[in-house]
Amino acid sequence: MPIKKVKKQVIFHLFLEFLGVRYTPGRIDSNKRGYIKPEKLKEYQKEIIKSWIDDNAGIPLRTNVTKVQEEMDISVGKSTMDRILQSFHYSWKRLSIIPERRNNVSTLNIRERYATGYLELLQSFREHQFIFIVECGVNISMITSHGRSKIGSPAIYVVPNLRSSNISIIAAMNVNGMLLHKWHDQAFNRDLFGYYFDELLEKIRALNIEHATIVMDNVSFHHCEEISQQISEAGHTLLFLPPYSPFMNPIENMFSKWKGEIRNMRSENSGELYPNITAASSLITSSDCSGYDSHMFRYINRCLRREIIED
């Protein structure tokens, strides 16, 4: 029996019908109601993509698209990839850079020993006897990063100079509040730190704080023999923070508020900045410092559990 020829138009119509597309000459209608377009990627493939993001948070969309093409032989666009990532509740945000050694085994061991020793000291001493010291820098160009303007127009604040020299601040606090702060127009070094420490020990004596535990980070000049000897002769104890562990120092939170208040004051020259440093320090309350101290204990407990800390 001879095979009849089938017109191309008939084949085309049957093909569209197979796809679920309604067709009339000159127009292709939309799919029937309830039609769901099949997804290109299966769930296990999406999980693979999720693992790529978990391993490298900075991987861009175009790289994910290329990897899907190369490893799964599936072609997807950046918009499709973006929808997939949103389904994981992942969003694009500023990266937090964390040193690899921040959570290695050695650092976790040191944190655990520090947390254990700190709690043992608390059994013999009271919280106000723990004094925390740190340095930070401020400058004239420090201003608040947000402002208001009409919708569609940028929020602009004119500053006299985008570049200005740093002013270094050193401060000490305990659970009751800030004890002593000093600022200098150059970075603190061994000599300047020694002068500050002389005043701090006098302040500690004036407050009748005996057998204090003085907590500092691991800046090299903090380890100088003269400072260690001063502390020992005054009847106090020196304790160094674990490496890569600023969250164990409550004064870091105090400086965060302090610098925020300085930004809000919008100093336009050094003549305004210097008094604003002191004025902003007066806004730090005893309640603030008590809260920063309590916040630190959350990390003490996490260090005892040897947790990976990335916040």
Protein Blocks (a to p, Z undefined) as FASTA:
>chain_A
ZZddddfklmmmmmmmmnopacdehiacdddehiacddfbdfklmmmmmmmmmmmmmbcf
klmmmmmmmmnopacdfklmmmmmmmnopacdddddddfklmgmklmmmmmmmmmmmmmm
mmmmcfklpccdddddddfklccfbdcddehiacddddfbfbdcdddddddddfkbcfbd
cddfbdcdfklmmmmmmmmmmmmmmnopghiacdddfbfklmpmklmmmmmmnopacddd
dehilklpmklmmmmmmmmmmmmnopabfklmmmmmmmmmmmpcfklmmmmmmmmmmmmm
mmmnopacfZZ
